[in-house]
Amino acid sequence: MPSITDIAILLAGLVLLMVGGDVMVRGAVRLAERLGLSAMLIGLVVVGLGTSSPELAASVQAAIAGSPGLAIGNIVGSNLANLLLVLGASALIAPMLVERNVLWRDGGVGLAASLAFMAASFTLGLDRIVATIFMIGLAAYIYSAYRQEKVTPEGAQVDHSAAYDRAAASEGFDPALVPHDKPEGSLAVAVLLFVVGLAVIVGGGTLLVNGAVTIASTLGVSEAVIGLTIVAVGTSAPELVTSVIAAIRGQSEIALGNVLGSNIYNLLFIGGVTGLVAPGGVPEKIAMFDLPLATLAAFVVMIFAYTGGRLSRREGGILVVAYLAYTGFTSGLI
């Protein structure tokens, strides 16, 4: 069994990733204000990508450390946790009304990204060519979302993009992330927040990877299993909290958009950066089982949401049970 110290190191790494990510995004938002960026652009890019920093740090540092199972497992496991656990729990709290054109647009992008990731796992792996294509795809998606939000008249009814809803969910949970019309605080404080947050993220990622590798070795399981379960759930905690809060507030479209946006960023942004920094193959077990399962889960969620234009409590319960069964099977408990 893992020692208390090893478990404490892993948990400390997760906590530092969350705290560092929040501090870094706060600093980045204030810096963006100083640069004169619009609130919309800050939300879509700075907040949207910044809130993915815990998953990014965990995957990149694991890949650099020579633990591809942990790196890719975190990406795929986070998507599974988002689709099954986060959406399921949110739907159990409040059935989620779904705009079908939004579902097909953003859910379709996420499904296409998952299929592309799966195709890459059987061919080139996560090399720099694939990673560059992913980053270009992400830039195109964010640009499309920005154009859509920008051309919509203020006050008009609009089906916001998942990228927009992801930023809105984070800003709703932490008001400090909301951009102001006029820059607040000094430039020095903004830079300090960004640098300190980045340093804490790096430190947290190091602790997380070291703890996860040690625990995997002690338990006699692969690092991929730890990445797909413990690490993935831990780094998906912000999505769970923000989506549940949105569901409680009756903002089902934001809860759904937060998950769809997070999955797109996980595959294209985190997968892309990981491939650029530390290119490598996708572990066979993940390529053959977990990644296809995540792709199937994305498709099933779209079918559930499409039928009746909502994700019901019964369907939410099915998703949560499916995630518990997957976790039990992957960890060897079932």
C-alpha positions as CSV (number, residue, x, y, z in Angstrom):
1,M,0.0,0.0,0.0
2,P,1.2,3.6,-0.7
3,S,2.5,5.4,2.3
4,I,0.7,8.4,3.9
5,T,3.6,10.5,2.6
6,D,3.1,9.5,-1.0
7,I,-0.6,10.1,-0.8
8,A,0.0,13.5,0.9
9,I,2.5,14.5,-1.9
10,L,0.0,13.7,-4.6
11,L,-2.8,15.6,-2.9
12,A,-0.5,18.5,-2.2
13,G,0.4,18.6,-5.8
14,L,-3.3,18.7,-6.8
15,V,-4.0,21.5,-4.3
16,L,-1.1,23.6,-5.5
17,L,-2.2,23.1,-9.2
18,M,-5.6,24.5,-8.3
19,V,-4.4,27.4,-6.2
20,G,-1.6,28.3,-8.6
21,G,-3.9,28.1,-11.6
22,D,-6.4,30.5,-10.0
23,V,-3.6,33.0,-9.0
24,M,-2.0,32.8,-12.4
25,V,-5.3,33.5,-14.2
26,R,-6.1,36.4,-12.0
27,G,-2.7,37.9,-12.8
28,A,-3.2,37.1,-16.5
29,V,-6.6,38.8,-16.6
30,R,-5.2,42.0,-15.0
31,L,-2.3,42.0,-17.5
32,A,-4.7,41.5,-20.4
33,E,-6.7,44.5,-19.1
34,R,-3.5,46.6,-19.1
35,L,-2.8,45.5,-22.7
36,G,-6.2,46.9,-23.7
37,L,-7.8,43.5,-24.6
38,S,-11.6,43.4,-24.7
39,A,-13.5,41.6,-21.9
40,M,-14.8,39.1,-24.5
41,L,-11.3,38.2,-25.7
42,I,-10.0,38.0,-22.1
43,G,-12.8,35.6,-21.3
44,L,-12.4,33.4,-24.3
45,V,-8.6,33.2,-24.3
46,V,-7.1,34.2,-21.0
47,V,-9.7,32.7,-18.7
48,G,-10.7,29.9,-20.9
49,L,-7.2,28.6,-21.5
50,G,-5.9,29.7,-18.1
51,T,-8.4,27.6,-16.2
52,S,-7.0,24.5,-18.1
53,S,-3.5,25.2,-16.6
54,P,-3.7,22.5,-13.9
55,E,-4.4,19.7,-16.5
56,L,-1.8,21.3,-18.8
57,A,0.9,21.3,-16.1
58,A,0.2,17.7,-15.0
59,S,0.3,16.4,-18.6
60,V,3.3,18.3,-19.8
61,Q,5.4,17.6,-16.7
62,A,4.5,13.9,-16.8
63,A,5.5,13.7,-20.5
64,I,8.8,15.5,-19.8
65,A,9.4,13.0,-17.0
66,G,9.0,10.1,-19.3
67,S,5.5,9.1,-18.1
68,P,3.3,9.2,-21.2
69,G,0.7,7.0,-19.6
70,L,0.2,9.6,-16.9
71,A,0.3,12.5,-19.4
72,I,-2.2,11.1,-21.9
73,G,-4.2,9.3,-19.2
74,N,-4.9,12.7,-17.6
75,I,-6.2,14.1,-20.9
76,V,-8.5,11.2,-21.7
77,G,-9.5,10.6,-18.1
78,S,-10.4,14.2,-17.6
79,N,-12.7,14.1,-20.6
80,L,-14.3,10.9,-19.3
81,A,-14.8,12.5,-15.9
82,N,-16.3,15.7,-17.5
83,L,-18.7,13.8,-19.8
84,L,-19.9,11.2,-17.3
85,L,-19.3,12.5,-13.7
86,V,-19.5,16.3,-14.1
87,L,-22.4,16.3,-16.6
88,G,-24.2,13.5,-14.8
89,A,-23.9,15.2,-11.4
90,S,-25.1,18.5,-12.9
91,A,-28.1,16.8,-14.5
92,L,-29.0,15.1,-11.3
93,I,-29.2,18.5,-9.6
94,A,-31.2,20.1,-12.3
95,P,-32.2,18.7,-15.7
96,M,-30.2,20.5,-18.4
97,L,-32.1,22.2,-21.3
98,V,-30.1,22.0,-24.5
99,E,-30.1,24.1,-27.6
100,R,-29.7,21.5,-30.4
101,N,-27.7,23.8,-32.7
102,V,-25.3,24.6,-29.8
103,L,-25.1,20.8,-29.1
104,W,-24.2,19.9,-32.6
105,R,-21.8,22.8,-33.1
106,D,-19.7,22.6,-29.9
107,G,-20.4,18.9,-29.1
108,G,-19.6,18.2,-32.8
109,V,-16.2,20.0,-32.4
110,G,-15.4,18.0,-29.3
111,L,-16.4,14.7,-31.0
112,A,-14.3,15.6,-34.1
113,A,-11.3,16.4,-31.8
114,S,-11.7,13.1,-30.0
115,L,-11.8,11.2,-33.3
116,A,-8.7,13.1,-34.5
117,F,-6.9,12.3,-31.3
118,M,-7.9,8.6,-31.7
119,A,-6.7,8.6,-35.3
120,A,-3.4,10.1,-34.3
121,S,-3.0,7.5,-31.6
122,F,-3.0,4.7,-34.2
123,T,-0.7,6.5,-36.7
124,L,1.8,9.2,-35.9
125,G,1.1,9.4,-32.1
126,L,1.3,12.8,-30.4
127,D,4.2,14.1,-32.5
128,R,4.9,17.7,-33.3
129,I,3.0,17.6,-36.7
130,V,-0.2,16.3,-35.0
131,A,0.4,18.7,-32.1
132,T,0.7,21.7,-34.5
133,I,-2.5,20.7,-36.3
134,F,-4.3,20.5,-32.9
135,M,-3.1,24.0,-32.0
136,I,-4.2,25.4,-35.3
137,G,-7.6,23.7,-34.8
138,L,-7.9,25.3,-31.4
139,A,-7.0,28.7,-32.7
140,A,-9.6,28.4,-35.4
141,Y,-12.3,27.4,-32.9
142,I,-11.5,30.2,-30.5
143,Y,-11.5,32.7,-33.4
144,S,-14.8,31.4,-34.6
145,A,-16.3,31.7,-31.1
146,Y,-14.9,35.3,-30.8
147,R,-16.3,36.3,-34.1
148,Q,-19.7,34.9,-33.2
149,E,-19.9,36.7,-29.9
150,K,-18.5,39.9,-31.3
151,V,-21.1,40.3,-34.1
152,T,-24.1,39.6,-31.9
153,P,-25.9,42.8,-30.9
154,E,-25.8,43.5,-27.2
155,G,-28.9,42.2,-25.4
156,A,-29.9,40.0,-28.3
157,Q,-30.8,36.3,-27.6
158,V,-27.8,34.2,-28.7
159,D,-26.6,30.6,-28.4
160,H,-23.2,31.2,-26.8
161,S,-20.3,29.0,-27.8
162,A,-18.9,26.4,-25.3
163,A,-15.7,28.6,-25.1
164,Y,-17.8,31.5,-23.9
165,D,-19.7,29.4,-21.4
166,R,-16.5,27.9,-20.1
167,A,-15.2,31.4,-19.3
168,A,-18.6,32.4,-17.9
169,A,-18.7,29.4,-15.5
170,S,-15.2,30.2,-14.2
171,E,-16.1,33.9,-13.7
172,G,-19.4,33.0,-12.0
173,F,-17.5,30.9,-9.5
174,D,-14.6,33.4,-8.9
175,P,-15.7,37.0,-9.5
176,A,-12.0,38.0,-9.4
177,L,-11.7,36.6,-12.9
178,V,-14.2,39.0,-14.3
179,P,-12.5,41.6,-16.5
180,H,-13.1,45.3,-15.6
181,D,-13.7,48.2,-18.0
182,K,-10.7,50.0,-16.4
183,P,-7.6,48.1,-15.2
184,E,-7.6,47.5,-11.5
185,G,-4.4,47.4,-9.3
186,S,-0.9,48.1,-10.4
187,L,1.0,46.4,-13.2
188,A,3.6,45.1,-10.7
189,V,0.9,43.3,-8.7
190,A,-0.5,41.8,-11.9
191,V,2.9,40.5,-13.0
192,L,3.6,39.2,-9.5
193,L,0.4,37.3,-9.4
194,F,1.1,35.7,-12.8
195,V,4.7,34.7,-11.9
196,V,3.8,33.4,-8.5
197,G,0.9,31.5,-9.9
198,L,3.0,30.0,-12.6
199,A,5.7,29.0,-10.1
200,V,3.1,27.3,-7.8
201,I,1.7,25.4,-10.8
202,V,5.1,24.1,-11.8
203,G,5.8,23.0,-8.2
204,G,2.4,21.4,-7.9
205,G,2.8,19.6,-11.2
206,T,6.2,18.2,-10.0
207,L,4.7,17.0,-6.7
208,L,1.7,15.5,-8.5
209,V,3.8,13.5,-11.0
210,N,6.3,12.3,-8.4
211,G,3.5,11.2,-6.1
212,A,1.5,9.5,-8.9
213,V,4.5,7.6,-10.2
214,T,5.4,6.4,-6.7
215,I,1.9,5.3,-5.9
216,A,1.6,3.5,-9.3
217,S,4.8,1.6,-8.5
218,T,3.7,0.7,-5.0
219,L,0.3,-0.6,-6.1
220,G,1.8,-2.5,-9.0
221,V,-0.4,-0.7,-11.6
222,S,0.5,1.3,-14.6
223,E,0.9,5.1,-14.5
224,A,-1.9,5.3,-17.0
225,V,-4.4,3.9,-14.5
226,I,-3.4,6.6,-12.0
227,G,-3.6,9.3,-14.7
228,L,-7.0,8.0,-15.9
229,T,-8.5,8.0,-12.4
230,I,-7.0,9.8,-9.5
231,V,-5.1,12.6,-11.4
232,A,-8.0,13.0,-13.9
233,V,-10.6,13.4,-11.2
234,G,-8.4,15.8,-9.3
235,T,-7.7,18.1,-12.3
236,S,-11.4,17.9,-13.3
237,A,-12.5,19.2,-9.9
238,P,-12.8,22.8,-11.0
239,E,-15.2,21.8,-13.9
240,L,-17.2,19.7,-11.4
241,V,-17.5,22.7,-9.0
242,T,-18.3,25.3,-11.6
243,S,-20.8,23.2,-13.5
244,V,-22.6,22.1,-10.3
245,I,-22.9,25.7,-9.2
246,A,-24.2,26.7,-12.6
247,A,-26.8,23.9,-12.4
248,I,-27.9,25.0,-9.0
249,R,-28.3,28.5,-10.3
250,G,-30.5,27.2,-13.2
251,Q,-27.8,28.0,-15.8
252,S,-27.9,24.6,-17.5
253,E,-26.5,26.0,-20.7
254,I,-23.4,27.3,-19.0
255,A,-22.9,24.0,-17.2
256,L,-23.1,22.1,-20.5
257,G,-20.9,24.6,-22.3
258,N,-18.3,24.5,-19.6
259,V,-17.9,20.7,-20.0
260,L,-17.9,20.9,-23.8
261,G,-15.4,23.7,-23.8
262,S,-13.2,21.9,-21.3
263,N,-13.1,18.8,-23.4
264,I,-12.2,20.7,-26.5
265,Y,-9.3,22.5,-24.7
266,N,-8.1,19.2,-23.1
267,L,-7.7,17.5,-26.5
268,L,-6.5,20.4,-28.7
269,F,-4.7,22.7,-26.2
270,I,-3.3,20.3,-23.6
271,G,-2.7,17.5,-26.2
272,G,-1.2,20.1,-28.6
273,V,1.2,21.6,-26.1
274,T,2.2,18.2,-24.7
275,G,3.0,17.0,-28.1
276,L,5.0,20.1,-28.9
277,V,7.0,19.9,-25.7
278,A,7.5,16.2,-25.3
279,P,6.3,14.3,-28.5
280,G,5.6,10.6,-28.1
281,G,3.2,7.8,-28.7
282,V,-0.1,7.0,-27.0
283,P,0.1,4.0,-24.7
284,E,-1.6,1.0,-26.3
285,K,-4.2,0.4,-23.6
286,I,-5.4,4.0,-23.8
287,A,-5.5,4.0,-27.6
288,M,-7.4,0.7,-27.7
289,F,-9.8,1.1,-24.8
290,D,-10.0,4.4,-22.9
291,L,-9.8,6.9,-25.9
292,P,-12.5,5.0,-27.9
293,L,-14.6,4.9,-24.7
294,A,-14.2,8.7,-24.3
295,T,-15.2,9.2,-27.9
296,L,-18.3,6.9,-27.4
297,A,-19.2,8.8,-24.3
298,A,-19.1,12.1,-26.2
299,F,-21.5,10.6,-28.8
300,V,-23.8,9.1,-26.2
301,V,-24.1,12.5,-24.3
302,M,-25.0,14.1,-27.6
303,I,-27.7,11.5,-28.2
304,F,-29.0,11.9,-24.6
305,A,-29.1,15.7,-24.9
306,Y,-30.6,15.6,-28.4
307,T,-33.6,13.5,-27.4
308,G,-36.2,15.8,-25.9
309,G,-33.8,18.7,-26.0
310,R,-32.6,18.1,-22.5
311,L,-30.3,15.9,-20.3
312,S,-32.7,14.4,-17.7
313,R,-32.1,13.3,-14.2
314,R,-32.4,9.7,-15.3
315,E,-29.8,10.2,-18.0
316,G,-27.6,12.0,-15.6
317,G,-27.8,9.0,-13.2
318,I,-26.9,6.7,-16.0
319,L,-23.8,8.8,-16.7
320,V,-22.7,8.8,-13.1
321,V,-23.2,5.1,-12.7
322,A,-21.3,4.5,-15.9
323,Y,-18.4,6.6,-14.6
324,L,-18.3,4.7,-11.3
325,A,-18.3,1.4,-13.2
326,Y,-15.5,2.6,-15.5
327,T,-13.4,3.8,-12.5
328,G,-14.0,0.5,-10.7
329,F,-13.0,-1.5,-13.8
330,T,-9.9,0.6,-14.6
331,S,-8.6,0.5,-11.0
332,G,-9.2,-3.2,-10.7
333,L,-11.9,-2.9,-8.1
334,I,-14.5,-4.6,-10.3
